[in-house]
Amino acid sequence: MAFERITVDPTRMGGLPCIRGLRVTVSMVLGQLAGGSSVEEILSDYPYLERADVLAALEYAAAVVNEREVPVARPA
């Protein structure tokens, strides 16, 4: 499974996995969800994100904790 919405760029956000090359990290999205924010609240706070981005962050996190190799998109 490739995570096309998750990108890793060593020059952006310290190389942390981000959503679609934006300066929004997967961990930020997960932290918002863990803190009790709903998907709708996250989308309201970050209007440039899409529902599929939030779901991709969750899928990515699930794959990482399963210790699988996780392919991500690289910047062009």
N, C-alpha and C positions, 0 to 999 in steps of 0.2 A: 504494500500500500504506500503510495507516494503522497506526501502532504504538500500539495501545490500552493496552499495558502500560507504555509509556514516557511519563512526564509531565515537563513543564517548568513550574516555578512560580518566578517571580523572588524570592519570599519564602522559598523552601526551598532549602537547600544551594547558595546563591549562583546559583540559576538553572540549575544543571547538570541534564542529563537524569537522571531518577531512575526507579526501578522502582515503578510503581503508586502514586506519591505518597509512598512511604516515604522514609526518610532513607538510602537505599541508592542510590548513583549507578551509572550505567552504567559509568563508568570504574573504579569499585571492583570490579565484577564482572569486567570485562575484565582488570584488573590481577591478580586472583586466578587467572584462567585462564592468563594469560601467565606467571605465576609457577609454574605447574605444578599448581595445584589442579584436581581433577576437578570435574565438575558435582555429583557426589554429595558431595564434601567441602564445597563451597560451601553446598549445601542442609543439610548437617549443622551447619555453622557459623552459618548464618542460617536457622533453621527456619521463619521467616515467609515465605521465598521459595519459589517453586514452580519446577519444572523449566522450565516455559514462560517464566518471567521471565528465566532465564539465556539461553535460546535467543533471546528477544526482544532482549536486550542485544547478542548477537552479530549478529542481523539488523540492528539499528539501526546498529551500528558499520560493517557492510558497506555499508549505504546511505549513510552519511555520507562514507566514503572514496571513494564513487563520485560525490560532490558533487551528489547529487540533493536536491531539496527534500524534507524529511522531515516529514510531518505527525505531530504528537504530541497526546496528550490534554491538555486544559487543565483546571485545577482548577475545580470548580463554584463 
